[in-house]
């Protein structure tokens, strides 16, 4: 196992549709298997005692997909949360979301609120799902909060990076140390643009439904070999 583990892993779970197509299956089957793999990764990360995991489950842009696919993803999400609540509590997993969940169906919103509430004391790991999430939207939201606040108090002081970060959806979490994207796409797709400033990036051609604990180990092995200099030179570290 990798010697130096990240404290926060962020994943772009990509390739469900292509995986299904390559097997002559409907796209929706790719998402169904995708949820199983997401669960395997949550378990693996929990066992490694890595305290934060953020999964890109539904982007702001995903609303543009066919209604049937959007409905399936919402249904999978709701079932996932309802059936895993007890497991999360038992394993000390605190559940949180980032993104504009007010756009989600009401029943999914209430399942999310319930899951956040009943898992709030989890101490082992924080599982964060990015839902209806877009990083630019999050950043503009933070700017608007600051504008509102400064006009409320009637002065226009400069704000620091730390103050800005506190206005993002991720205010309660550290920045990711490692980003994994599956399916051979080399983009960030509007995911955590502010938070990934110094994150190590790991891309694999494996489609998400084929991702596995071994693949995760490979990513962690690669991560442990990287030298994170944060702008300094090797000798200063
Ligand atoms: C990308 O594959 C995947 C998504 C848009 C959805 C990811 C969601 C899940 C795996 C399920 C939700 C997870 C939980 C934990 C409930 P794609 O459809 O873009 O694949 P393609 O690029 O091959 O078409």
Boltz pocket constraint, residues with backbone or C-beta under 6 A from the ligand:
constraints:
  - pocket:
      binder: B
      contacts: [[A, 13], [A, 14], [A, 15], [A, 16], [A, 17], [A, 18], [A, 19], [A, 30], [A, 31], [A, 34], [A, 35], [A, 38], [A, 39], [A, 55], [A, 56], [A, 57], [A, 58], [A, 59], [A, 62], [A, 73], [A, 76], [A, 77], [A, 80]]
      max_distance: 6.0
